[in-house]
Amino acid sequence: LVHPNAVVGPRVSLGEGTIVTAGCVLTCDVEVGAHVHINLRVSIGHDALIRDFCTLSPGVSVSGNVTLESGVYVGTNACLREGLTVCARSVLGMGSVLTRSIDEAAVWVGNPARFFKELGG
């Protein structure tokens, strides 16, 4: 489902069950997996890869050439610098600013984002 007020640029692919809500901008050469929730006013830069079951909360800014592996949760108004990779099942807290790749599935928060705690269960 793509809201009519979302802007989905050229060469953007959306997987089955993905939702793109109002005010989102997906630029060009973006690949979005299955069952991804792209919430209000999210922007996704060029050459980004968002794998299955990710959630991008309202106001998230994903710069170009970013990869979110499966099951990543990004909190409201978080920002991700260009060229980063976030490993599967990671959580980036609201308002966080990610300046380096994440290679450990855990909760990351702050500006710049730092390890906060391990994921339970």
C-alpha positions as CSV (number, residue, x, y, z in Angstrom):
1,L,0.0,0.0,0.0
2,V,1.3,3.4,-1.0
3,H,-0.4,6.6,0.3
4,P,-1.2,9.0,-2.6
5,N,0.8,11.7,-0.8
6,A,4.0,9.6,-0.8
7,V,6.6,10.3,-3.5
8,V,8.1,7.1,-4.9
9,G,10.9,7.8,-7.4
10,P,12.1,5.9,-10.4
11,R,13.6,2.4,-10.0
12,V,12.1,1.9,-6.5
13,S,10.9,-1.6,-5.8
14,L,8.5,-2.4,-2.9
15,G,8.1,-5.9,-1.6
16,E,4.8,-7.7,-0.9
17,G,2.9,-6.4,2.2
18,T,5.0,-3.2,2.4
19,I,3.2,0.0,3.6
20,V,4.4,3.5,2.6
21,T,2.4,6.2,4.5
22,A,1.7,9.9,3.8
23,G,4.6,12.4,3.3
24,C,7.3,9.8,2.6
25,V,9.9,10.3,-0.1
26,L,11.7,7.3,-1.6
27,T,14.2,8.8,-4.1
28,C,15.7,6.5,-6.7
29,D,17.3,3.0,-6.9
30,V,15.7,2.0,-3.6
31,E,14.9,-1.6,-2.8
32,V,12.4,-2.3,-0.1
33,G,11.7,-5.9,1.1
34,A,8.5,-7.6,2.1
35,H,6.3,-6.5,5.1
36,V,8.2,-3.2,5.7
37,H,6.4,-0.4,7.5
38,I,7.6,3.1,6.3
39,N,5.8,5.5,8.6
40,L,4.8,9.2,8.2
41,R,7.4,11.6,6.7
42,V,10.2,9.1,6.2
43,S,12.8,9.9,3.6
44,I,15.0,7.3,2.0
45,G,18.0,8.3,-0.1
46,H,19.3,6.8,-3.3
47,D,20.7,3.3,-3.5
48,A,19.2,2.2,-0.2
49,L,18.3,-1.4,0.6
50,I,15.7,-2.0,3.3
51,R,15.3,-5.7,3.8
52,D,12.2,-7.6,5.0
53,F,10.2,-6.8,8.2
54,C,11.9,-3.5,9.0
55,T,10.0,-0.6,10.7
56,L,10.9,3.0,10.1
57,S,9.0,5.2,12.5
58,P,7.7,8.7,11.7
59,G,10.3,11.3,10.6
60,V,13.2,8.9,10.0
61,S,15.9,10.1,7.6
62,V,17.9,7.4,5.8
63,S,20.7,8.8,3.7
64,G,21.9,7.3,0.4
65,N,23.6,3.9,0.1
66,V,22.3,2.6,3.5
67,T,21.4,-1.1,4.1
68,L,19.0,-2.1,6.8
69,E,19.1,-5.9,7.3
70,S,16.0,-7.9,8.2
71,G,13.9,-6.9,11.2
72,V,15.6,-3.5,12.0
73,Y,13.5,-1.1,14.0
74,V,14.3,2.6,13.6
75,G,12.7,5.0,16.2
76,T,11.0,8.3,15.5
77,N,13.2,11.1,14.0
78,A,16.3,9.0,13.9
79,C,18.9,9.9,11.2
80,L,21.3,7.5,9.4
81,R,24.4,8.8,7.7
82,E,25.2,7.7,4.1
83,G,27.0,4.4,3.4
84,L,26.1,2.5,6.6
85,T,24.9,-1.0,7.2
86,V,22.7,-1.9,10.2
87,C,22.7,-5.6,11.1
88,A,19.5,-7.7,11.4
89,R,17.2,-7.2,14.4
90,S,19.0,-4.1,15.6
91,V,17.0,-1.2,17.3
92,L,17.9,2.4,16.8
93,G,16.2,4.6,19.4
94,M,14.1,7.7,18.7
95,G,16.1,10.8,17.9
96,S,19.3,8.9,17.5
97,V,22.0,9.9,15.0
98,L,23.8,6.9,13.4
99,T,27.3,7.8,12.2
100,R,28.8,4.3,11.9
101,S,27.6,0.8,10.8
102,I,26.1,-1.5,13.4
103,D,27.4,-5.0,13.4
104,E,25.8,-6.2,16.7
105,A,22.0,-6.8,17.1
106,A,21.3,-4.6,20.1
107,V,19.6,-1.4,21.2
108,W,21.6,1.8,20.1
109,V,20.7,5.3,21.2
110,G,21.9,8.9,21.3
111,N,23.9,11.4,19.2
112,P,26.0,9.8,18.1
113,A,24.3,6.5,18.6
114,R,26.0,4.2,21.0
115,F,25.4,0.7,22.4
116,F,22.7,0.9,25.1
117,K,21.7,-2.7,25.9
118,E,21.5,-6.2,24.5
119,L,18.2,-7.4,23.1
120,G,16.2,-9.7,25.4
121,G,15.2,-13.3,24.5
